[in-house]
Amino acid sequence: MGKYDFLIVGAGLYGSVFAHEAKKRGKKCLVIDKRKHIGGNAYTENIENINVHKYGAHIFHTSNKKIWDYVNSFVEFNRYTNSPLANYNGELYNLPFNMNTFHQLWGVKTPDEAQAIIKSQIEKLNIKEPANLEEQALSLVGTDIYHKLIKGYTEKQWGRKATDLPAFIIKRLPVRFTFDNNYFNDNYQGIPIGGYTALVEKILDGIEIKLGVNYLSDKDYFDSLADKVVYTGMIDEFYNYKFGILEYRSLHFENEIIDSSNYQGNAVVNYTDSETPFTRIIEHKHFEFGTQPKTVVTREYPKEWKKEDEPYYPVNDDKNNKLFKLYSELSKKESKVIFGGRLGDYKYYDMHHIIGLSLKKIATLFNEPDSI
Ligand code: FAD
């Protein structure tokens, strides 16, 4: 018998919620993370009194009231509404694609006018079966929206020409015929006041944590500490890549402190042309309506992922999904280790999904009804 009931590998939202709930049920937990901080990818660091989203902009959104109440039981959330802008060669457009965007593109004032333009552009193209991402996007939204707001951004994101990308990447492109710049359709959204680190600190309150330690560097020792292990790292790394490497896309962030109180007037500005090398500039203070004298901005550059990089977006194509299946089958045979989180499942999840999955796992393990 180990000293702990659960060793939890990863102090991200999956591991933290798991530890909190297990502790509530009387279990002794140790949380470890190879990073020197808690919060996983949602981590925010205080720079110039501004909560900087160190691993990319994170906006909490959900339509699940139970999950919304759950996160709000730890910290208060503000009323931030995600309304990104697009900068295409210096022209500004509202996102997501809505009547404001269409007015900026074509000067139209009514939904009928906007719908007619999109319809006529799609009809002119006459694409029957889209053979690649470019044709797929063109057949959904027409020429102007595609060329100004999708093509450059997508090609930078994937590091490949849209004509070389498969059509399935884009299933739908929501187009809104109302003057509504709210990016998400969810009932609830906001940012934890004080940043995500404050939220995760509250979730992990009273739980033993060891930071800067890599579970895989001494797996036998760490396994000996607990009866069960909850592993939220990369599943292929756990098995020493025995079937091959699961691919990701990565990001490179360039942070800059600027001696100005307001740099771009919005938290998120996407650069949708091909010439600008980055995809977005994030101005962190606007997530919390900051009034600090300085500002911190982050330029986000997509990049190819290599083993030493942060794995951000799983490349869920056929090849990688088949490979994941092999690892997943193997993981089901483990009696001591429970796999979870975005890296354990090799899947992109939003934070509300991750919290829901962690709560569901607890319910299953403790033979409780699923309340989420
Ligand atoms: P993580 O947060 O990655 O935590 C896993 C932890 O395990 C890490 O801290 C890692 O260091 C640790 N670990 C791994 N291996 C080991 C090891 N061997 N030993 C010790 N520790 C280990 N979601 C939203 O809802 N809204 C958003 O706006 C949003 N924006 C995003 C933007 C970007 C750029 C990205 C990449 C994701 C975004 N997400 C967003 C998704 C969100 O980040 C995830 O849903 C969430 O962080 C996943 O939590 P997790 O606990 O599964 O993983």
Residues whose N, C-alpha, C, O or C-beta is under 5 A from the ligand:
A	BS01	FAD	V9 G10 A11 G12 L13 Y14 G15 I32 D33 K34 R35 G39 G40 N41 A42 Y55 G56 A57 H58 I59 F60 H61 V213 N214 Y215 L216 T232 G233 M234 Y312 G341 R342 L343 Y349 D350 M351 H352 I354
